[in-house]
Amino acid sequence: MSDPTTPSAWGIQLSKLWLECGQNFPIKVKEIVDEVTNKKFPNDPIGVIKGHGIAGIDGVLAKRKSKGDWGIYYDDTVTVPGRTNFTLGHELGHYLLHRTLSENFKCGQNDVLNYGGVESKKIESEANKFSSYLLMPANDFREQTKGQEVTLDLLGHCADRYETSFTATTLKWLELTDKAALLVVARDDFICWSYPSKLARRRGVYFPPGTPVPQSTLDRLNKTGIKHNQNYRVKKGIWHSEMEANEAIIISDHFDLSIFLIQFPLAKGIVEQEEEDIQDSFTFLSDRAKGLNWVK
């Protein structure tokens, strides 16, 4: 069998191999690295995975000149397993897809999304896409959410199942769903980035970085006793000029961010317009997002 040539194909192949070997979720990147790289690329394997202790750098893939192999190094001070697992998947993606392009990849939380050159954005997007397809296979993800109301608790269940962050898990759901929904990340009352599902995008739902968070939402955030994992129905004109929305709020203590999951239940009966080129969530983030939050 020839090796895959795309990020999604690599992710699908390795996730299938993991499951066919009798392993369960979550897929542990550390455990598949040795098996995959030593068997497929015995003359150029990954020889070590360990913490690096470098502030501001989530992950590194680097060629070890003394050993002639590669090393993956990650921020071992991170306390969220999902963030670490996705970072390891990201660096494995660089190894499989990009190691002929460079001998050193340093990936910070902001750097992944804000590289200066077009080519750098492309390879970071590809590494993220690989990690997404490896850790969260689409068929299994659909089974976890099939026929259920999508709530923060349900997405939290998926995040636990795949050992991925809440943000990465929600982005995967938005990529797969036929519902109209939106993920918003904000800091200091302004939106850092937002990502809509396909149907939401067709309905014109998108907020560029720097857009103020709606005042009614800020009032609710500042209200004593707010239940951050509860849905609130908000009238049209708040998150969309013509549609009411269900708003759920999460407060991230780790990065001082507010995360909003916005769903538009009345949009589900709208006839879809002509097909358009839709970017997957991680490509979109590479182009648009600022300050990705990986925490649950």
C-alpha positions as a LaTeX table, in Angstrom:
\begin{tabular}{lrrr}
\hline
Residue & $x$ (\AA) & $y$ (\AA) & $z$ (\AA) \\
\hline
Met1 & 0.00 & 0.00 & 0.00 \\
Ser2 & 1.37 & 3.38 & $-0.98$ \\
Asp3 & 1.64 & 6.11 & 1.62 \\
Pro4 & $-1.07$ & 8.80 & 1.69 \\
Thr5 & $-0.31$ & 12.19 & 0.20 \\
Thr6 & $-2.81$ & 14.45 & 1.99 \\
Pro7 & $-3.27$ & 15.41 & 5.67 \\
Ser8 & $-6.77$ & 13.94 & 5.87 \\
Ala9 & $-5.75$ & 10.66 & 4.19 \\
Trp10 & $-2.80$ & 10.21 & 6.58 \\
Gly11 & $-5.05$ & 10.89 & 9.58 \\
Ile12 & $-7.75$ & 8.49 & 8.38 \\
Gln13 & $-5.24$ & 5.71 & 7.65 \\
Leu14 & $-3.54$ & 5.91 & 11.05 \\
Ser15 & $-6.78$ & 6.17 & 13.02 \\
Lys16 & $-8.08$ & 3.06 & 11.19 \\
Leu17 & $-4.87$ & 1.16 & 11.95 \\
Trp18 & $-5.17$ & 2.08 & 15.65 \\
Leu19 & $-8.75$ & 0.84 & 15.87 \\
Glu20 & $-8.14$ & $-2.28$ & 13.74 \\
Cys21 & $-5.42$ & $-3.29$ & 16.20 \\
Gly22 & $-8.05$ & $-3.48$ & 18.92 \\
Gln23 & $-7.22$ & $-0.16$ & 20.55 \\
Asn24 & $-9.92$ & 2.15 & 21.84 \\
Phe25 & $-10.35$ & 5.91 & 22.00 \\
Pro26 & $-8.62$ & 8.15 & 22.76 \\
Ile27 & $-5.95$ & 7.62 & 20.14 \\
Lys28 & $-2.61$ & 8.10 & 21.88 \\
Val29 & $-0.16$ & 9.83 & 19.58 \\
Lys30 & 2.85 & 8.85 & 21.69 \\
Glu31 & 2.03 & 5.18 & 21.28 \\
Ile32 & 1.67 & 5.23 & 17.50 \\
Val33 & 4.73 & 7.33 & 16.69 \\
Asp34 & 7.32 & 4.59 & 17.23 \\
Glu35 & 5.28 & 1.96 & 15.41 \\
Val36 & 4.54 & 4.14 & 12.42 \\
Thr37 & 7.83 & 5.94 & 11.92 \\
Asn38 & 10.16 & 3.00 & 12.57 \\
Lys39 & 8.26 & 0.65 & 10.26 \\
Lys40 & 7.47 & 3.08 & 7.46 \\
Phe41 & 10.62 & 5.20 & 7.62 \\
Pro42 & 13.32 & 3.09 & 9.37 \\
Asn43 & 16.12 & 5.30 & 8.08 \\
Asp44 & 14.46 & 8.52 & 9.23 \\
Pro45 & 12.31 & 7.79 & 12.32 \\
Ile46 & 11.17 & 9.84 & 15.29 \\
Gly47 & 13.50 & 8.77 & 18.08 \\
Val48 & 12.26 & 10.75 & 21.07 \\
Ile49 & 9.16 & 12.49 & 22.42 \\
Lys50 & 9.69 & 14.54 & 25.55 \\
Gly51 & 8.93 & 17.81 & 27.31 \\
His52 & 11.01 & 20.84 & 26.43 \\
Gly53 & 10.30 & 23.51 & 29.07 \\
Ile54 & 10.37 & 26.39 & 26.55 \\
Ala55 & 7.80 & 29.05 & 27.44 \\
Gly56 & 5.44 & 30.03 & 24.63 \\
Ile57 & 6.19 & 27.04 & 22.41 \\
Asp58 & 3.52 & 24.34 & 22.37 \\
Gly59 & 5.43 & 21.88 & 20.22 \\
Val60 & 8.63 & 21.36 & 18.25 \\
Leu61 & 9.65 & 18.89 & 15.58 \\
Ala62 & 13.41 & 18.93 & 15.04 \\
Lys63 & 16.06 & 16.85 & 13.32 \\
Arg64 & 18.63 & 15.46 & 15.80 \\
Lys65 & 21.96 & 15.79 & 14.02 \\
Ser66 & 23.82 & 13.60 & 16.54 \\
Lys67 & 21.36 & 10.70 & 16.20 \\
Gly68 & 20.24 & 11.17 & 12.62 \\
Asp69 & 16.59 & 10.92 & 13.62 \\
Trp70 & 13.79 & 13.31 & 14.68 \\
Gly71 & 12.50 & 14.50 & 18.01 \\
Ile72 & 9.10 & 15.80 & 19.08 \\
Tyr73 & 9.23 & 18.16 & 22.05 \\
Tyr74 & 6.18 & 19.57 & 23.79 \\
Asp75 & 5.27 & 21.92 & 26.62 \\
Asp76 & 5.02 & 19.53 & 29.56 \\
Thr77 & 3.76 & 22.28 & 31.87 \\
Val78 & 0.37 & 22.22 & 30.09 \\
Thr79 & $-2.18$ & 20.61 & 32.41 \\
Val80 & $-4.87$ & 19.92 & 29.79 \\
Pro81 & $-4.34$ & 16.45 & 28.24 \\
Gly82 & $-6.42$ & 17.33 & 25.18 \\
Arg83 & $-4.22$ & 20.25 & 24.29 \\
Thr84 & $-1.06$ & 18.12 & 24.60 \\
Asn85 & $-2.48$ & 15.24 & 22.55 \\
Phe86 & $-3.50$ & 17.58 & 19.73 \\
Thr87 & $-0.09$ & 19.27 & 19.78 \\
Leu88 & 1.64 & 15.88 & 19.46 \\
Gly89 & $-0.64$ & 15.05 & 16.55 \\
His90 & 0.21 & 18.39 & 14.96 \\
Glu91 & 3.96 & 17.70 & 15.18 \\
Leu92 & 3.50 & 14.16 & 13.83 \\
Gly93 & 1.66 & 15.78 & 10.92 \\
His94 & 4.68 & 17.99 & 10.24 \\
Tyr95 & 6.88 & 14.89 & 10.26 \\
Leu96 & 4.72 & 12.93 & 7.81 \\
Leu97 & 3.95 & 15.83 & 5.49 \\
His98 & 6.71 & 18.42 & 5.73 \\
Arg99 & 10.02 & 17.03 & 7.00 \\
Thr100 & 11.59 & 17.38 & 3.56 \\
Leu101 & 10.89 & 21.12 & 3.71 \\
Ser102 & 12.71 & 21.95 & 6.95 \\
Glu103 & 14.61 & 20.35 & 9.82 \\
Asn104 & 12.95 & 22.44 & 12.53 \\
Phe105 & 9.32 & 23.35 & 13.22 \\
Lys106 & 8.47 & 25.46 & 16.28 \\
Cys107 & 4.75 & 25.81 & 16.90 \\
Gly108 & 3.46 & 28.23 & 19.50 \\
Gln109 & $-0.23$ & 28.74 & 20.17 \\
Asn110 & $-0.27$ & 32.03 & 18.29 \\
Asp111 & 2.44 & 31.12 & 15.77 \\
Val112 & 0.39 & 28.22 & 14.44 \\
Leu113 & $-2.22$ & 30.73 & 13.28 \\
Asn114 & $-0.20$ & 33.82 & 12.49 \\
Tyr115 & 2.73 & 32.87 & 10.31 \\
Gly116 & 3.88 & 35.62 & 7.99 \\
Gly117 & 4.21 & 33.72 & 4.75 \\
Val118 & 1.52 & 31.98 & 2.72 \\
Glu119 & 3.45 & 28.71 & 2.64 \\
Ser120 & 3.91 & 28.71 & 6.42 \\
Lys121 & 0.16 & 29.17 & 6.92 \\
Lys122 & $-0.45$ & 26.28 & 4.56 \\
Ile123 & 1.78 & 23.80 & 6.37 \\
Glu124 & 0.41 & 24.74 & 9.79 \\
Ser125 & $-3.11$ & 24.28 & 8.48 \\
Glu126 & $-2.17$ & 20.88 & 7.07 \\
Ala127 & $-0.63$ & 19.75 & 10.36 \\
Asn128 & $-3.79$ & 20.77 & 12.20 \\
Lys129 & $-6.00$ & 18.99 & 9.67 \\
Phe130 & $-3.96$ & 15.80 & 10.07 \\
Ser131 & $-4.29$ & 15.92 & 13.86 \\
Ser132 & $-8.03$ & 16.48 & 13.57 \\
Tyr133 & $-8.58$ & 13.50 & 11.26 \\
Leu134 & $-6.29$ & 11.28 & 13.32 \\
Leu135 & $-7.82$ & 11.97 & 16.73 \\
Met136 & $-11.47$ & 12.58 & 15.80 \\
Pro137 & $-12.54$ & 10.27 & 12.95 \\
Ala138 & $-15.62$ & 11.70 & 11.26 \\
Asn139 & $-17.71$ & 8.50 & 11.31 \\
Asp140 & $-17.23$ & 7.96 & 15.03 \\
Phe141 & $-17.79$ & 11.64 & 15.79 \\
Arg142 & $-21.11$ & 11.58 & 13.94 \\
Glu143 & $-22.17$ & 8.51 & 15.93 \\
Gln144 & $-21.50$ & 10.33 & 19.21 \\
Thr145 & $-23.77$ & 13.24 & 18.26 \\
Lys146 & $-26.37$ & 11.48 & 16.07 \\
Gly147 & $-29.94$ & 12.30 & 17.02 \\
Gln148 & $-28.94$ & 14.30 & 20.09 \\
Glu149 & $-29.24$ & 17.93 & 21.04 \\
Val150 & $-25.74$ & 19.36 & 20.85 \\
Thr151 & $-24.93$ & 20.85 & 24.24 \\
Leu152 & $-21.72$ & 21.79 & 26.00 \\
Asp153 & $-22.02$ & 18.57 & 27.98 \\
Leu154 & $-22.26$ & 16.48 & 24.79 \\
Leu155 & $-19.25$ & 18.24 & 23.26 \\
Gly156 & $-17.43$ & 17.76 & 26.57 \\
His157 & $-18.15$ & 14.03 & 26.32 \\
Cys158 & $-16.62$ & 14.00 & 22.82 \\
Ala159 & $-13.58$ & 15.95 & 24.06 \\
Asp160 & $-13.06$ & 13.35 & 26.80 \\
Arg161 & $-13.55$ & 10.47 & 24.35 \\
Tyr162 & $-10.91$ & 11.76 & 21.91 \\
Glu163 & $-8.69$ & 13.51 & 24.49 \\
Thr164 & $-8.92$ & 16.75 & 22.57 \\
Ser165 & $-9.67$ & 20.26 & 23.80 \\
Phe166 & $-13.18$ & 21.64 & 23.91 \\
Thr167 & $-12.28$ & 24.17 & 21.21 \\
Ala168 & $-10.79$ & 21.62 & 18.80 \\
Thr169 & $-13.73$ & 19.28 & 19.44 \\
Thr170 & $-16.32$ & 21.99 & 18.77 \\
Leu171 & $-14.54$ & 23.00 & 15.57 \\
Lys172 & $-14.74$ & 19.39 & 14.40 \\
Trp173 & $-18.48$ & 19.32 & 15.10 \\
Leu174 & $-18.96$ & 22.60 & 13.21 \\
Glu175 & $-17.06$ & 21.16 & 10.28 \\
Leu176 & $-19.34$ & 18.09 & 10.17 \\
Thr177 & $-22.76$ & 19.39 & 11.19 \\
Asp178 & $-25.62$ & 20.39 & 8.90 \\
Lys179 & $-26.93$ & 22.75 & 11.60 \\
Ala180 & $-26.39$ & 26.50 & 11.73 \\
Ala181 & $-23.98$ & 27.24 & 14.57 \\
Leu182 & $-21.02$ & 29.44 & 15.45 \\
Leu183 & $-18.05$ & 29.29 & 17.82 \\
Val184 & $-16.81$ & 32.63 & 19.16 \\
Val185 & $-13.70$ & 33.28 & 21.26 \\
Ala186 & $-13.39$ & 36.70 & 22.92 \\
Arg187 & $-11.04$ & 38.58 & 25.21 \\
Asp188 & $-11.63$ & 41.91 & 26.97 \\
Asp189 & $-15.15$ & 42.22 & 25.49 \\
Phe190 & $-13.95$ & 41.90 & 21.88 \\
Ile191 & $-14.06$ & 38.90 & 19.55 \\
Cys192 & $-10.67$ & 37.32 & 18.82 \\
Trp193 & $-12.08$ & 35.00 & 16.17 \\
Ser194 & $-15.25$ & 33.21 & 15.15 \\
Tyr195 & $-15.92$ & 30.10 & 13.08 \\
Pro196 & $-19.34$ & 29.26 & 11.55 \\
Ser197 & $-20.68$ & 25.95 & 10.31 \\
Lys198 & $-21.45$ & 25.60 & 6.60 \\
Leu199 & $-25.11$ & 26.51 & 6.96 \\
Ala200 & $-24.35$ & 29.42 & 9.28 \\
Arg201 & $-21.82$ & 30.75 & 6.80 \\
Arg202 & $-24.39$ & 30.57 & 4.03 \\
Arg203 & $-26.68$ & 32.62 & 6.21 \\
Gly204 & $-24.00$ & 35.29 & 6.58 \\
Val205 & $-23.02$ & 34.49 & 10.17 \\
Tyr206 & $-19.45$ & 35.60 & 10.81 \\
Phe207 & $-17.77$ & 38.14 & 13.11 \\
Pro208 & $-14.30$ & 39.41 & 12.20 \\
Pro209 & $-11.63$ & 39.89 & 14.88 \\
Gly210 & $-12.14$ & 43.09 & 16.83 \\
Thr211 & $-15.95$ & 43.02 & 16.71 \\
Pro212 & $-17.44$ & 43.93 & 20.13 \\
Val213 & $-19.26$ & 41.15 & 21.96 \\
Pro214 & $-23.01$ & 41.96 & 22.04 \\
Gln215 & $-23.87$ & 44.10 & 25.06 \\
Ser216 & $-26.61$ & 41.76 & 26.29 \\
Thr217 & $-24.09$ & 38.93 & 26.34 \\
Leu218 & $-21.62$ & 41.05 & 28.30 \\
Asp219 & $-24.36$ & 41.94 & 30.78 \\
Arg220 & $-25.08$ & 38.25 & 31.26 \\
Leu221 & $-21.36$ & 37.52 & 31.68 \\
Asn222 & $-21.08$ & 40.14 & 34.41 \\
Lys223 & $-24.24$ & 39.04 & 36.19 \\
Thr224 & $-23.71$ & 37.30 & 39.53 \\
Gly225 & $-24.80$ & 33.69 & 39.52 \\
Ile226 & $-24.70$ & 33.14 & 35.77 \\
Lys227 & $-24.62$ & 29.47 & 34.78 \\
His228 & $-21.85$ & 29.30 & 32.23 \\
Asn229 & $-22.84$ & 25.87 & 30.88 \\
Gln230 & $-26.49$ & 26.75 & 30.34 \\
Asn231 & $-28.17$ & 27.72 & 27.08 \\
Tyr232 & $-29.83$ & 31.12 & 26.86 \\
Arg233 & $-32.33$ & 32.02 & 24.13 \\
Val234 & $-31.53$ & 35.44 & 22.65 \\
Lys235 & $-33.69$ & 37.42 & 20.28 \\
Lys236 & $-32.88$ & 38.21 & 16.67 \\
Gly237 & $-30.60$ & 41.17 & 16.18 \\
Ile238 & $-28.06$ & 39.96 & 18.74 \\
Trp239 & $-26.04$ & 37.31 & 16.90 \\
His240 & $-27.93$ & 37.62 & 13.59 \\
Ser241 & $-30.22$ & 40.28 & 12.20 \\
Glu242 & $-32.97$ & 37.83 & 11.25 \\
Met243 & $-32.55$ & 34.78 & 13.51 \\
Glu244 & $-32.98$ & 34.04 & 17.18 \\
Ala245 & $-30.15$ & 32.09 & 18.76 \\
Asn246 & $-29.28$ & 29.80 & 21.62 \\
Glu247 & $-26.19$ & 31.08 & 23.44 \\
Ala248 & $-23.95$ & 29.05 & 25.75 \\
Ile249 & $-20.95$ & 30.54 & 27.55 \\
Ile250 & $-17.73$ & 29.04 & 28.86 \\
Ile251 & $-15.14$ & 30.98 & 30.84 \\
Ser252 & $-11.53$ & 29.93 & 30.29 \\
Asp253 & $-9.43$ & 30.54 & 33.38 \\
His254 & $-6.29$ & 29.36 & 31.61 \\
Phe255 & $-6.17$ & 32.08 & 28.95 \\
Asp256 & $-8.58$ & 34.68 & 30.32 \\
Leu257 & $-10.92$ & 34.11 & 27.38 \\
Ser258 & $-14.66$ & 33.76 & 26.99 \\
Ile259 & $-15.96$ & 31.08 & 24.63 \\
Phe260 & $-19.46$ & 31.19 & 23.14 \\
Leu261 & $-21.28$ & 28.43 & 21.30 \\
Ile262 & $-24.12$ & 30.01 & 19.33 \\
Gln263 & $-26.78$ & 27.88 & 17.63 \\
Phe264 & $-29.57$ & 29.04 & 15.33 \\
Pro265 & $-32.34$ & 26.43 & 15.67 \\
Leu266 & $-34.77$ & 28.14 & 13.29 \\
Ala267 & $-32.26$ & 27.92 & 10.45 \\
Lys268 & $-32.51$ & 24.13 & 10.21 \\
Gly269 & $-35.38$ & 24.23 & 7.73 \\
Ile270 & $-33.76$ & 26.68 & 5.33 \\
Val271 & $-33.13$ & 25.32 & 1.83 \\
Glu272 & $-29.41$ & 25.22 & 1.14 \\
Gln273 & $-28.06$ & 27.47 & $-1.56$ \\
Glu274 & $-25.65$ & 26.48 & $-4.29$ \\
Glu275 & $-22.58$ & 24.62 & $-3.21$ \\
Glu276 & $-19.55$ & 26.77 & $-2.53$ \\
Asp277 & $-15.96$ & 26.10 & $-1.69$ \\
Ile278 & $-15.98$ & 25.54 & 2.07 \\
Gln279 & $-12.71$ & 25.58 & 3.98 \\
Asp280 & $-12.38$ & 23.08 & 6.80 \\
Ser281 & $-12.18$ & 24.56 & 10.27 \\
Phe282 & $-8.44$ & 24.37 & 10.73 \\
Thr283 & $-7.65$ & 25.93 & 7.36 \\
Phe284 & $-10.07$ & 28.72 & 8.21 \\
Leu285 & $-8.35$ & 29.31 & 11.55 \\
Ser286 & $-4.94$ & 29.52 & 9.95 \\
Asp287 & $-6.20$ & 32.37 & 7.80 \\
Arg288 & $-8.55$ & 34.19 & 10.16 \\
Ala289 & $-8.04$ & 33.30 & 13.81 \\
Lys290 & $-6.00$ & 35.08 & 16.42 \\
Gly291 & $-5.13$ & 33.49 & 19.75 \\
Leu292 & $-6.45$ & 29.92 & 19.44 \\
Asn293 & $-7.58$ & 28.48 & 22.78 \\
Trp294 & $-7.08$ & 24.77 & 23.17 \\
Val295 & $-8.41$ & 24.34 & 26.70 \\
Lys296 & $-11.59$ & 22.52 & 27.59 \\
\hline
\end{tabular}
